[in-house]
Amino acid sequence: MQDITGVVTQGFGFYQIQPLTALRVISSLEPTISGATKLVSDGKCSGITVGGYNIENFSPGDTAHVTAVATHIVDYLKTPDLLIVQEVQDNNGETNDGTVDSGLTLAALATAITELSNVVYNYTYINPVDGENGGAPGGNIRNAYLYRPDVLQLQGGSAAVAGDSVTANEMLNGPTLKYNPGLIDPNNAAWTDSRKPLVAAWELVGSAAKAEKPWWDILGLTDLLGKNKDKGKGKTLFTVNVHFTSKGGSSSLHGDARPPVNGGVEQRIAQAEVAGKFVAEILERDGNALVLTVGDFNEFAFAAPVQTFAKVSGLKDLDEVVKIPATERYSYLYDMNTQELDHAFVSKALGKGAMFEHLHVNTWLAYDDMVSDHDPSVAKFNIC
């Protein structure tokens, strides 16, 4: 647009310009959304891709939304090996009749992706207790994983035992998880009316696992040379999928309240401590463990909940690790402020050689044109 001359006013925390001249549009910025990720899977341990996406009240009954989200995953996220998603509703969406399972919901997404790309995804999740996860009434939103079974499987494969909505997961020697996937301390008061973190452990399968065999294994000299038989097959990847309590009740950043009210901050701090302690236990058992935490923290990077999680867990902000420009660190638009509510944190070992991108496929658009109110991200890791 052309330059604007006018009077700046402020009311109820919002600034406005009352223009003194008529406005006309000269041109619009191109492109209208950011491009597709450049981070495409290698299909083996040297280049595993992980996507993170809050898919906003995802229900199988909204077929247009299902197709739109699947299109984003195919065209912009480029069907990553692992998808870490939030706000997955139960099978009948916001119908409040006691339904909690989301198998049909995730099947709808997986099917839509396959129809667009021929890429097959499996999925895993844990149903919440009815009405105890917050979000839209009746929707029973929860965190979930979708994964490409030609590349990854839950550690232990068919022998993996999933947890349930009320049983806390545990770290065992190895390290490994007692329940895979399982919830982190679901009965803790920190998770009242909020999503419980879903933790899982992953391993490579098929050609992905075989592609990185070292020369001594190929020649049958593993035992003779005293080499580690597992080297080259990829290490276990631990993931923690979070969706902290909302910022509901917050005041405008520009209003009369000083400092601004940060709704739910104390609960998010408590959630950061509980989730962070679980991650720290993984690293206590193996300081070289590959650990990734991804999700909707509902908080800014500089605020206490995110800082608390980093300190307690011992993980590093992936933005910092790969040096994402400050101007690109956003995944949400509110009150005309770009802000980063979605974050990724990695252990030191996983951060080596990592790559990461925020995909602004929603925040550049008018609200009615957004597929989700959050932007997705894609990361690429070497887990050999």
C-alpha positions in Angstrom: 0.0 0.0 0.0 0.9 3.7 -0.2 2.2 5.6 2.8 -0.5 6.4 5.3 -0.8 9.8 7.1 -3.1 10.0 10.0 -3.8 10.3 13.8 -2.6 7.4 16.0 -5.1 6.5 18.7 -5.2 3.8 21.4 -8.2 2.2 23.0 -8.6 -1.0 25.1 -5.0 -1.9 24.4 -5.1 -1.6 20.6 -3.4 1.1 18.4 -5.2 2.4 15.4 -4.4 5.0 12.7 -7.2 7.2 11.6 -6.2 8.1 8.1 -6.5 11.7 6.8 -6.4 10.6 3.2 -8.2 8.0 1.1 -6.2 4.7 0.7 -5.7 2.7 -2.4 -3.8 -0.6 -2.8 -0.7 -0.3 -5.1 0.4 -3.9 -5.0 0.5 -7.0 -2.9 3.4 -9.0 -1.6 4.3 -12.2 -3.4 4.2 -15.1 -2.7 1.1 -15.1 -0.5 2.5 -17.9 1.7 6.0 -19.2 2.3 7.2 -22.0 0.1 7.5 -25.7 0.8 10.2 -27.0 3.1 13.6 -27.8 1.7 14.1 -30.5 4.3 13.2 -33.8 2.6 13.8 -37.2 4.2 16.8 -39.3 3.1 14.8 -42.4 4.1 17.6 -43.5 6.4 19.2 -42.7 9.7 21.4 -39.9 8.3 18.3 -37.7 7.4 15.1 -38.4 9.3 12.5 -35.6 9.0 10.0 -34.6 11.7 7.1 -32.3 11.3 5.2 -30.4 14.0 1.7 -29.0 13.5 -1.2 -27.9 15.7 -4.0 -28.8 13.3 -6.7 -26.8 15.2 -9.7 -28.8 16.4 -9.1 -31.5 13.8 -12.3 -33.6 13.3 -13.2 -36.2 10.7 -16.6 -34.6 10.1 -15.0 -31.4 8.6 -13.9 -33.0 5.3 -12.7 -29.7 3.9 -10.4 -29.2 6.9 -9.2 -32.8 6.6 -8.3 -32.3 3.0 -6.6 -28.9 3.6 -4.4 -30.2 6.4 -3.5 -33.3 4.4 -2.6 -30.9 1.5 -0.3 -28.9 3.7 1.4 -32.1 4.9 2.0 -33.3 1.4 2.8 -30.1 -0.5 4.6 -28.0 2.2 5.8 -30.4 4.9 6.7 -33.0 2.2 5.4 -36.0 4.1 8.0 -36.2 6.9 8.9 -39.5 8.5 7.3 -38.5 11.7 4.4 -36.1 12.3 3.9 -34.7 15.8 0.4 -33.1 15.9 -1.9 -31.4 18.5 -5.6 -30.7 18.7 -6.8 -34.0 17.4 -10.5 -34.4 18.3 -12.4 -37.6 19.0 -14.3 -39.5 16.3 -17.4 -37.3 16.4 -15.7 -34.0 17.0 -17.6 -31.6 19.3 -20.6 -33.9 19.8 -20.5 -34.3 23.6 -21.8 -37.8 24.1 -18.9 -39.5 25.9 -17.0 -40.6 22.8 -13.2 -40.3 23.4 -11.5 -42.5 20.8 -9.8 -40.8 17.8 -9.0 -43.7 15.6 -11.4 -42.6 12.9 -10.1 -39.0 13.1 -6.5 -40.0 12.5 -7.5 -42.6 9.9 -9.2 -39.8 8.0 -6.0 -37.8 8.0 -3.8 -40.7 7.0 -6.2 -41.7 4.2 -6.4 -38.1 2.8 -2.6 -38.0 2.8 -2.3 -41.3 0.9 -4.9 -40.2 -1.6 -2.8 -37.1 -2.4 0.6 -38.7 -2.3 0.5 -42.5 -2.1 2.5 -42.1 1.1 1.2 -44.4 3.9 1.1 -43.3 7.6 0.4 -45.3 10.7 -0.6 -43.5 13.8 -0.6 -43.8 17.6 -2.3 -42.0 20.4 -3.8 -42.4 23.9 -7.4 -41.5 24.6 -8.0 -39.0 27.3 -10.5 -39.2 30.1 -13.7 -37.7 28.8 -13.9 -34.0 29.3 -10.5 -33.7 31.1 -8.2 -32.4 28.3 -9.7 -28.9 27.9 -10.3 -27.4 24.5 -13.7 -27.3 22.7 -16.4 -29.1 24.8 -17.0 -32.6 23.5 -13.9 -32.6 21.3 -11.5 -34.3 23.8 -8.5 -32.9 22.0 -5.3 -34.9 22.4 -1.7 -35.1 21.0 -0.9 -37.8 18.5 1.8 -39.2 16.2 1.7 -40.2 12.6 4.6 -42.1 11.2 5.8 -43.7 8.0 6.0 -47.4 8.7 8.5 -47.9 5.9 11.0 -45.8 7.9 10.0 -45.8 11.5 8.2 -47.9 14.1 7.6 -47.6 17.8 10.6 -49.1 19.6 9.9 -52.8 20.1 7.5 -53.0 17.2 4.5 -55.2 17.8 5.8 -55.9 21.3 5.5 -52.2 22.3 2.9 -51.8 25.0 0.9 -48.5 25.0 -0.1 -46.8 28.2 -3.5 -45.4 29.1 -5.1 -42.2 30.2 -4.4 -42.5 33.9 -1.1 -44.4 34.1 2.2 -42.6 34.4 4.9 -43.6 32.0 8.3 -44.7 33.4 11.9 -44.7 32.3 13.6 -48.1 32.4 17.2 -49.1 32.0 18.4 -48.9 28.4 17.1 -46.3 28.5 13.6 -47.3 27.3 10.0 -46.6 28.1 7.8 -48.8 30.1 4.9 -47.7 27.9 5.4 -46.8 24.3 3.6 -44.5 23.8 2.6 -43.3 27.3 1.6 -40.2 29.1 3.8 -38.2 31.5 2.3 -38.2 35.0 -1.3 -37.7 33.8 -2.7 -37.5 37.3 -0.5 -34.5 38.2 -2.6 -31.4 39.0 -0.4 -29.5 36.5 -2.5 -31.1 33.7 -5.9 -30.1 35.0 -8.2 -29.4 32.0 -5.1 -29.6 29.8 -3.4 -32.1 27.5 -0.9 -34.6 28.9 2.4 -34.9 27.1 2.6 -38.0 24.9 6.1 -39.6 25.0 7.3 -42.2 22.5 10.5 -44.0 21.5 11.2 -44.7 17.8 13.5 -47.0 15.9 14.3 -47.4 12.2 12.9 -50.3 10.2 13.5 -52.0 6.8 15.8 -50.4 4.3 16.1 -47.4 6.5 17.7 -49.5 9.2 19.9 -51.4 6.8 21.1 -48.6 4.7 23.7 -47.4 7.1 25.5 -50.7 7.9 29.2 -50.1 8.4 31.8 -51.9 6.3 32.9 -54.2 9.1 29.3 -55.5 9.5 28.9 -56.0 5.7 32.2 -58.0 5.7 31.2 -60.1 8.7 34.0 -58.7 10.9 31.9 -57.1 13.6 32.9 -59.5 16.4 36.5 -59.9 15.2 37.0 -56.1 15.4 35.0 -55.7 18.6 32.6 -53.3 17.0 29.2 -52.4 18.2 26.7 -54.5 16.3 24.0 -51.8 16.4 26.2 -49.1 14.9 24.8 -47.8 11.6 21.3 -49.0 12.3 20.2 -45.7 13.9 19.7 -44.9 17.5 16.5 -44.7 19.5 14.8 -41.4 19.1 12.7 -40.2 22.1 10.0 -37.7 21.4 7.8 -35.7 23.8 4.6 -34.2 22.2 3.3 -31.3 24.3 0.3 -28.9 24.3 0.4 -26.7 27.4 -2.6 -24.9 28.8 -3.9 -21.9 26.8 -3.2 -18.3 27.4 -6.9 -17.6 27.9 -7.4 -14.6 30.3 -4.3 -12.8 29.0 -4.5 -9.0 28.5 -3.3 -7.2 25.4 0.4 -6.6 25.1 -0.4 -2.9 24.6 -3.2 -2.3 27.2 -3.3 -0.5 30.5 -2.2 -3.6 32.5 1.5 -3.3 33.2 3.0 -5.8 33.1 0.5 -7.5 30.8 -1.5 -10.3 32.3 -0.2 -13.7 31.1 -3.2 -16.0 31.6 -2.4 -19.5 32.7 1.3 -18.8 33.2 1.6 -20.5 36.6 0.0 -23.7 35.3 2.4 -23.7 32.3 5.4 -23.3 34.6 4.2 -26.3 36.5 3.7 -28.3 33.3 7.2 -27.3 32.1 8.6 -28.6 35.4 6.8 -32.0 35.1 7.6 -32.5 31.5 11.2 -31.3 31.9 11.9 -33.7 34.8 10.8 -36.6 32.7 13.2 -35.6 29.9 16.0 -35.0 32.4 15.6 -38.6 33.6 16.2 -39.9 30.0 19.4 -37.9 29.9 20.4 -39.0 33.3 20.3 -42.6 32.1 22.1 -41.8 28.8 23.7 -38.4 28.4 24.0 -39.1 24.6 20.3 -39.9 24.2 18.5 -38.5 21.2 15.6 -36.5 22.6 13.2 -34.2 20.8 10.3 -32.2 22.4 7.9 -30.6 20.0 4.6 -28.9 20.4 2.3 -26.0 21.3 3.8 -24.6 24.5 1.3 -21.7 24.3 4.1 -19.4 25.4 6.8 -17.1 24.1 10.4 -18.3 24.1 11.5 -15.6 26.6 8.7 -16.3 29.1 9.1 -18.3 32.3 7.3 -21.6 31.2 9.6 -22.1 28.2 12.7 -21.0 30.0 11.8 -23.4 32.9 11.4 -26.3 30.5 14.8 -25.7 29.0 16.5 -25.4 32.4 14.8 -28.4 33.9 15.0 -30.7 30.9 18.6 -29.8 29.8 17.4 -29.5 26.2 18.3 -26.7 23.8 15.9 -24.5 21.8 16.3 -25.8 18.2 15.9 -22.2 16.9 19.1 -21.3 18.8 20.9 -24.5 17.8 20.4 -24.0 14.1 20.4 -20.1 14.4 17.0 -19.4 12.9 16.9 -15.6 12.2 14.9 -13.8 14.9 12.5 -12.4 12.3 11.5 -16.0 11.3 10.8 -17.2 14.8 7.0 -17.1 14.8 4.2 -19.6 14.3 1.1 -17.6 15.4 -0.5 -14.3 14.7 -2.6 -12.5 17.4 -3.5 -8.8 17.7 -1.4 -8.2 14.6 1.7 -9.5 16.5 3.6 -12.4 15.1 4.6 -14.7 18.0 6.1 -18.1 18.6 4.0 -20.4 20.6 5.2 -23.6 19.0 8.7 -24.7 19.9 11.2 -27.6 19.4 13.9 -28.6 21.9 16.7 -31.1 21.3 19.3 -32.9 23.3 22.9 -32.0 22.6 23.5 -35.3 20.6 20.4 -34.8 18.5 21.3 -31.1 17.8 24.5 -32.0 15.9 24.0 -31.3 12.3 20.3 -30.6 12.7 18.2 -28.5 10.3 15.0 -26.7 11.0 12.4 -24.5 9.3 9.2 -22.7 10.2 6.7 -22.8 7.4 4.5 -19.7 7.3 1.6 -21.2 5.4 -1.1 -19.7 7.7 0.1 -16.6 9.4 0.5 -14.7 6.1 -3.1 -15.2 5.2 -6.4 -13.6 6.2 -8.0 -15.4 9.1 -10.7 -17.0 7.1 -8.2 -18.4 4.7 -6.1 -20.1 7.3 -6.0 -23.9 7.5 -4.9 -23.7 11.1 -4.2 -20.8 13.5 -0.7 -22.1 13.9 2.2 -22.5 11.4 3.9 -26.0 11.1 7.6 -26.7 11.2 9.9 -29.3 9.8 13.2 -30.5 11.2 15.8 -32.9 9.9 18.1 -35.0 12.0 21.0 -37.5 11.8 20.1 -40.3 14.2 22.9 -42.7 13.1 
